[in-house]
Amino acid sequence: MRVLVADDSRVMRQIVVRTLRQAGYDWHVREAENGAQALAAVREDEPDVVLSDWNMPEMTGIELLRALRAEGFETPFGFVTSEGSAEMRETADAAGALFLIAKPFTAESFRDVIEPVLA
């Protein structure tokens, strides 16, 4: 499996990658610092899964998801973000996100949302 992790915080990208590994996912990981970089990365080589922060400079996570869907990409997409309000979850769902994991998270919470995506 190939995953693209998009977050403007390098530390948070590292935490997401580490948590994926703790959850048992030894995936090939690429990283992007913002939605614009992530969009370019998907266009270049579409990953199996995109994990994105919501709030990023240049292009937010929700803008990234909408751009991908507008271009015809159906890449499984999930948010890993500091906010998890009902409104954000509804917006993410309406745009085509498969899940939203609110920080702080655990290896178990990653497995709980990712396993159905992989099935």
Steps between C-alpha positions, in 0.01 A plus 500: 500500500609852423382787718536875458505694829423872460554730797675835533668380822801274441468370856135408447585320174757298695244422773247381240761276335610360835139434603433319172800275567385440860161399357677239289503682167849488351407706198710698255453861614532824307452837667363838394520829691169635373203421278662642187802271539268208573294567188816506288619175664171323425505621140857369465446160661161424655537336843270233645393730785529871584512612865468877524484773760205737460670836563806558282643800313468542121223237472302356789422132534135546402609702193741217415228239527260704286771560237582128485134405456451775237792352304350151518730351765315256724799442730387393850536814710493560874559798724734501799428831665490684831129576465225245472175696524179353364495775235853413383410131487192578291703721264769232466241229435316711241829564316581130486729440798480150642588600855617775732737418786520773763828565682612365740474154348628151570611203293163340584302800375696484172427128463131555579456744209751357253402130514156561340671703223734210425224238498 
